[in-house]
Amino acid sequence: MAKAPARSPAPAGDTPPADPQKTNRERPSDPRPYEASKEELLKFYEDMLLIRRFEEKAGQLYGLGLIGGFCHLYIGQEAVAVGLQSALTDADSVITGYRDHGHMLLCGIPPKDVMAELTGRQAGISKGKGGSMHMFSVEHKFYGGHGIVGAQVSLGAGLAFKHKYSEDGGVCLAYFGDGAANQGQVYEAFNMAELWKLPIIFVIENNQYAMGTSVNRASSEDQLYKRGESFRIPGLQIDGMDVLAARGAAEEALAWVRAGKGPIILEMKTYRYRGHSMSDPAKYRSRDEVQAVRDKSDPIEAVKRTLSELHGAQEEDFKAIEQRIRKQVNESADFAESTPEPDPAELYTDVLVEKY
């Protein structure tokens, strides 16, 4: 077999090849942490605490057999959704995967309606037929809750197309995880979104583990914010354990998208304290690893420290918030346990689209 000819060295004075990491395309600015007032910090703290206490209660009800099927808790990741969704307007839409309870609460859906859905009751937001993984509310601009890994990303592109087509000024916030980032339909959605300059923010909630596999073992490119480069979609990597960093990233991303520059990717580096779902014993990581993240990077404790050190908040203030939220969560659980299950006739409703 003939050998390929050796490549001649470039003549002196020739322009060296361009650095493939550099680009002359416009990129968003590096976001800065959001400068929150005391009132805003308190709201962030309350929202994150509500999600955590709600999820802890959901875990208890699952253990008692009151929640069936799969149940994926958001404990540890609260700063991502709180920081990002606090910047949205009423025109914007949200879609996510099956770890969805916290996102729903932030869309304004009452905790009792979410808990009733988790327990499969008629009063649930989806009439008890969706359960943990498939909740939905057009009224609140929350479009699921999707159990198929990555399915929500292409649906999010559809929502963004609707925003652009109707010229309503809305932006779609489409969440997916580090595991879903390897799904083919994600890249089909990327391509279409950039071609049509759709108003969408692709949010990769990188909690380090796709079910039980570390992202470093499952992804050949584990810097997931770069995944849109071949589609000319810029990406930013953000500390998802810092609610102020998340809100700052939301401000920059929304400004980019609302200016008509097309989609953007936010890789939110976060961490889940519990297993992938309630049925996951999480033996693929040590307790020391989880505790180290809790001790160093817990998003709720970080805001609590800021409120104490910069704004003089006292322990009594935090206790009052804790009591109010626990009362709200306990009432939602009591409501869910006492309200009836769906009538069997509900099996035949909402199956077919009767009119457009």
N, C-alpha and C positions, 0 to 999 in steps of 0.2 A: 504494500500500500504506500503510495507516495505521501511524503510528509508535507504538511502545509508550510508554505514559505514563512520564514521568520518575519515578524513585523519590524519594519525599519523604524529607528528612533525618529521622533519629530525633528525636522530641521530647526536649527537655532533661529530664534525670533518668531516662530509660529505661536499663535495664541493657544495656551494650554486648554484642555477640555474643561468645560464648566463643572463646578462642584454640583453633583446631583441633588445635594440637600438645599442649595440656594435656589431662589426663584424670584422672578421679577413681577410675579402676580401680587396683586393687593392682598394683604392679610389683615385680620382684625388686630387691634392693639392688645397687648398683654393686659388682662383684666387686673384691677386692683381690688383689694378687699373693700367691701361696702362699708361706708361710714354711717353706722346706724345710731339713731337717737336712743335714749333710754327706753322710750315707749316701744320703739321697733324691736329693740333687744328683748324686752319683756314678751312681746308677741312671738318672736322666734322661739324663746324659751318655752312658752306655754304650748305652742304648736308642736314642738319636738317632744315635750313631755306628754302631751295628749296621745301622740302616736305610740310612744313607748308603753305607756300604761294600758292603752287599748290593746296593743299586741300582746302584752303580758297576760291580760285577761283572756284574750282569745286563746292563748296557749293553755291556760287553765281549763277553759271550756272544752277544748279539744281533748285534753287528758281525761275529762269527765264523760266523754262520748257525746257531747252536745253539738260538736262540730264534726262532720264527717268528710270523707274524701281527703284531698290534699289541703294543706294550710301552710303557706310560706310567710314567715314573719319578717318584718322590716327593722327589727331591733339592731341598732348600731348605725343604720344608714339614714337616720332622720334628717340630718343636715342637708342632704342632697335635695330632697323634694321640698323641704321648707324654704331653703334658700332660693331655689329656682322658681317655685310657684308663687312665692311672695311678690315676684316682679311681674306677674301676668295681669292682663286686663280681662274684662268680661267678654271681650271678643275672641279670646284665645281658647284653644282646645288642648286636651291632654289625653294621651293614650299610653298604655304601658302593658307589661306582661302580667304574670300571675302573682307577683309580690306587690299587691295593689292597694291594700287597705289604707295605708298612710296617704297615698295620693288622692284617694277618694275623700278622706276627711278634709284635706286641704282644698278640695274643690267645693267645699261648703255642704257636703252631704252629712246630715246629722249622724252622730255616732250610733244612735239606737237603730237607725235604718240600715247601717252597715252591719252591725252586730246581728240584727234580725236576719239579714241575708246570709251571714256566715252560718247561722244555725238552721237555715232552710225554712224560714217562716214567711207566711203570707205578707207580713208587713215589711219585709225586706225590700231593698231598693230595686231588686229584680224579681219581686214576688216569690222569693224563696227558691227560684229555679236556677239561679246562677251559682250560688254558693261563693266560696272564697275566691275562686279563680276567674269568674266570668261576670263580674258586676258591671253595671252600665247605667249612665244617666245622661240623656240628651239635654235635659233641663239644666244640668250643671256643667255641660260641655266636657263630660268625662266619658270617653268612648271605649272603656275596657282596660283592664281585666281580660287577658287572652292567654289560654293555656298552651297554644302551639308556639314553640320557641321561635321567636323572630317574626311571627305573623303580624304583630302590631306595627312593625316598621313600614311595611308596604301599605298597610291601612293608614298609617300616619301620613304617608306621602299623598294618599287620596284625600285626607282631611285638609292637607295644605293646598292641594289643587282646588278644593272647594273654596277655601279662603281667598285664593287668588282669583278664581273665576267669578265669585260673587262680589269681589272688591269690598269685603267687610272689614279689612284691616287686621284680621286675625292671624295669629301664628300658631302652628301646631308644635307642641312639645311631645316628642316621641321618645319614650324611655325603652331601653333594652339592656341586657346584661353582657358581661364579658363572654359568656358562653354563646349567646345569640349572635355575637359579633362575627362568628364564623359561618353563619348561615348564608346561603346563596341569595335568598330573596332580599337580604339587607343591601347587597351591592346592586341589585337591579333597582331598588328604591333610590339608592344614592345616585345612580346614573340619570334616572328620570328627573329627580329633584333638582339636580344641577343643570340639566339641559333646559328645564322649564323655569329655572330660578324660583322654585317653590319656597314659600315662607315656612320653613320647618327647622327646628333645632333637634338634631339627633343626639340624645343623651345616653351615653354608655355608662351605666352604673357598674363600674368595675369593682366588685366586692372581693376580688382575688381568687374566687373559686367558682367554677362552673359545675354545679352540683358538688362532686367530691374531687374534682381535678383542678389543680392550681393553674392559673392562667399562663404561667411560665412554661408549663408542660403541654398545654393544649394549643397554644398560639405561637406560630413561627415568628410573627411580629407582635410582641406583647405590649408595645407602645401604641395603644389602640386609637389614640387621637390622630395617628398618622393614616388610619385606614381609608380616609377619603382622598388622599393625595392624588391617586391615579384618576379620580373623577374631578379634580380641581376644587374639592371641598376642603376648606381650611379646618383645622382642628386645634383645640386647646386642651391641655391636661390640667386639671384643677384638683385641689385638696378637698375631697368630698366629705371630710370629717370636720370642716370649718364652715359654718353656716354663712359667715360674712364673705368668705372666698366664693362660695356657691352663689350668693346673691350678686356679688361683683361680676362673676362670669355671666350670670343671666342678663345683667344690664348690657354688657358688651355684646353678647350674642343677639339679644333682641334688637339692639341698635343696628347691627350688621344686617339682620334679616329684614327688618322693617324698612331699611334703605333700599331694598330691592336687589341686594347682592347675592341672593340665593341662600342655600342651606349652610349650616355650620355644624361641626361635631364638637361636643363637650365630653371629654372622658373624665368622669368623676371618680377619683381614686377613693374608695370607701371600704367598709368592712362590715360583714354581718357577724353578730355575736352568736347566733343560733345556727343550727344546721340548715341545709338547703330547704328542707321542709320539716314539719313536725315528726315525720317518720325517719329522719336522718340522724343516726347516732353521732355523726361528725368525728369519726375515728381517724380521719386523714390529717388532723392537725391536733396539736397539743393544747391542753388547758392553759399552759404557760403562755402560749402564743396569743390566745384570745385575751387573757388577763392583761398581758403587756399592752395590747391595743386599748383596752378599757382604761388602764391606768394613765396612759400617755395621751390618748387622742379622743376620748369620749366627747362628742359634740355638745351634749347637754351640760356636762360639767364645765366645759370651756366657756360657754355663755354665762353660766352661773358665776364663774370667777370674774369675768369681765364686768358683770353687773355689780358685783361686790366691790371690786377694786377701783373701778372708774366712776360708778354712780352711787356708791354707798348703800346698795341693797343689803338688807339685814336677813338673817336666817328666818325671822318671823315672816318676812315677805314671801320667801320661798315655801315655807310651810303652808301658808294660806293658799298659794297657787296649787300646791300638791293636794291639799284637802279638796279643793274645788274640782280638780280634774279627776281625782279618784271617785268622788261622788258622781260625777257625770258618767264615768266609765261603768261604775257599779250599776247605775240606773239603766244604762244601755243593756247590760247583761241581764238584769232582772226583767226588763221589757222583752228581750229576746226569748227568755225562758217561758214567759207567761203568755205570749201571743200565739195564736193557733198556726198550725201548719197549713199549707195551701190546700184548697179544695181539689179533689182528684180531677175535676173538670179543667183545671188549669193546665193539665198535660196537653190539651188541644189548643191552647191560646198562644199567640205570638209565634206560631210555627211557620206560617206562610205570610208573605206580604200581600195584603188585600188591595192596597192602592198605593200609588206613588205620590 
